[in-house]
Each structure stands twice: as C-alpha cells, then as structure tokens.
Amino acid sequence: MKNSAYLFLILILSACENKTDDVKKFADPDNIYIEILKDIRLIHNELGHTSAIIYAPLLYHYTKNENKLTFPEGLQIELYENETLTAIINAGYGEKDEITKLVKASKGVKITNYKKEQMESEELTWNENLSQVSIEGKVKISTPTDIIQGYGLISDDNFRNYKMSKITGIVNIEGDNIPK
C-alpha cells in the first residue's frame, strides 16, 4: 500500500510541467494588474461633499508603469453639485489617469443632465481638475424639443454650459424668436 502511494505521488509530480513561455506570460511584471476589483463604487469628495461617484462591473488598477484605472466592461459616473445629482455619464469603456485626473470614456458615451438633455458621442475626456468635459468627434444632443448635431464640444462637467462646432439640427422655435 505504501509503495503504491509513493508511485502515485511520483506520477503526479512527474506529470506537472511548466513551459517557460507560459510562466513568463503569467509572471511578466509589465502585465501585472495590481488590483482587479468587481462591482465597484468609487466616491470622489471635495471639501466633505460628494462630487462624483463612479460605478463599474470591473476595474483594473495598474501602478507598475503608470498609475491608472481601466474599466474594461464600462462605467457610470454620477456628477453632483451641492449634494444634488446634476449629470450621469455612461460608457462601454473607460480609463482614468490618477496623476493627471483625466478620465477618458469611449464605446457609446451618453451624458444625461438634470434638464433631461442627452448627449451622445463615441468618446469624451473628463478633466476632473478643470471640471470640464471635451469631445473631439461627432456629438448629438437631444433635448425634449430639439435634436442638435455637431463636431467637437466643450462643457462644464455638469453639462449645463456647452459649446459645439459645425452645428446642424432640428430646433423648435416658438413665437417671434426666429433668427434673422
């Protein structure tokens, strides 16, 4: 009985084999995620008040070569002013550079503000330090009465005041407010 146990152990150990390339892939320090988090909620506070909450199903936190967070399965950012929700940003993918405080969102970006205006684009950059959102590509803004399209946008991060370039669209004009 003892001999068969030793034989079994020797067979098991001899069957274990690690290919050098597989070990390198697994232990490559340039590809290591320092943290992998699921179903996260990050709260950003300024002066004791919540200014933003980021939700995501998956977060990779890199600190080896660059201090950044990636959200490979998408994210939602809720923006607050004086504890009041002012805008929500949704995207299919996101990255945040923790040093520059830039958040880049892509893959079907949508922002909805407190006035029920909705902005759609393929990607945007949110600069936390400047409280500013910028888009370099196509933009579509839908309000309860209007649809506006343009190319490029700069806005405050609550999506209250924004400027667009190359604007086209369908705008509802009431009364004598027709531009001349």
C-alpha positions, 0 to 999 in steps of 0.5 A: 500500500505504501509503495503504491502511494509513493508511485502515485505521488511520483506520477503526479509530480512527474506529470506537472510541467511548466513551459517557460513561455507560459510562466513568463506570460503569467509572471511578466511584471509589465502585465501585472494588474495590481488590483482587479476589483468587481462591482465597484463604487468609487466616491470622489469628495471635495471639501466633505461633499460628494462630487462624483461617484463612479460605478463599474462591473470591473476595474483594473488598477495598474501602478507598475508603469503608470498609475491608472484605472481601466474599466474594461466592461464600462462605467457610470459616473454620477456628477453632483453639485451641492449634494444634488445629482446634476449629470450621469455619464455612461460608457462601454469603456473607460480609463482614468489617469490618477496623476493627471485626473483625466478620465477618458470614456469611449464605446457609446458615451451618453451624458444625461443632465438634470434638464433631461438633455442627452448627449451622445458621442463615441468618446469624451475626456473628463478633466476632473481638475478643470471640471470640464468635459471635451469631445473631439468627434461627432456629438448629438444632443437631444433635448425634449424639443430639439435634436442638435448635431455637431463636431467637437464640444466643450462643457462644464462637467455638469453639462449645463454650459456647452459649446459645439462646432459645425452645428446642424439640427432640428430646433423648435422655435416658438413665437417671434424668436426666429433668427434673422 
